[in-house]
Amino acid sequence: MIGPRVADVIMEAVALMEFRASAEDMARISHPHPTYTEAVKEAALAATANRAIHV
């Protein structure tokens, strides 16, 4: 991954993987708007019953 604030996105994904979080768990975490890590939540929402907010 390359881009601005990508370290934040990787850190969040690694932390969630370490705790064996499901996509549903990821979707339930509150993310401030607008942030790059909000994309993690959007991906989790899309993966769970296609509930993405920003399509």
C-alpha positions as CSV (number, residue, x, y, z in Angstrom):
1,M,0.0,0.0,0.0
2,I,1.2,3.5,-0.9
3,G,-0.4,6.8,0.0
4,P,-1.1,9.4,2.6
5,R,-1.9,8.0,6.1
6,V,-1.6,4.4,4.9
7,A,0.3,3.5,8.1
8,D,-2.9,4.3,10.0
9,V,-5.0,2.0,7.8
10,I,-2.5,-0.8,8.1
11,M,-2.3,-0.4,11.9
12,E,-6.0,-0.6,12.2
13,A,-6.2,-3.7,10.0
14,V,-3.4,-5.4,11.9
15,A,-5.0,-4.6,15.3
16,L,-8.3,-6.0,14.2
17,M,-6.6,-9.1,12.8
18,E,-4.7,-9.7,16.0
19,F,-8.0,-9.8,17.9
20,R,-9.6,-12.0,15.3
21,A,-12.3,-9.4,14.6
22,S,-14.9,-10.2,12.0
23,A,-16.1,-7.9,9.3
24,E,-19.2,-7.3,11.4
25,D,-16.9,-6.3,14.4
26,M,-15.0,-3.9,12.1
27,A,-18.3,-2.3,10.9
28,R,-19.4,-1.7,14.5
29,I,-16.3,0.4,15.4
30,S,-16.8,4.1,15.4
31,H,-14.6,6.0,12.9
32,P,-14.3,9.8,12.7
33,H,-15.3,11.4,9.5
34,P,-13.5,12.3,7.3
35,T,-10.5,10.0,7.9
36,Y,-8.6,7.5,5.8
37,T,-9.4,4.7,8.3
38,E,-13.0,5.3,7.6
39,A,-12.4,3.3,4.5
40,V,-11.8,0.2,6.7
41,K,-15.3,0.6,8.1
42,E,-16.8,1.2,4.6
43,A,-15.1,-2.0,3.4
44,A,-16.5,-3.9,6.4
45,L,-20.0,-2.5,5.8
46,A,-19.8,-3.5,2.1
47,A,-18.7,-7.0,3.1
48,T,-21.6,-7.5,5.5
49,A,-24.9,-7.4,3.7
50,N,-23.8,-4.7,1.3
51,R,-24.4,-1.9,3.8
52,A,-21.8,0.7,2.7
53,I,-22.7,4.3,3.3
54,H,-20.5,6.0,0.7
55,V,-20.9,4.1,-2.5
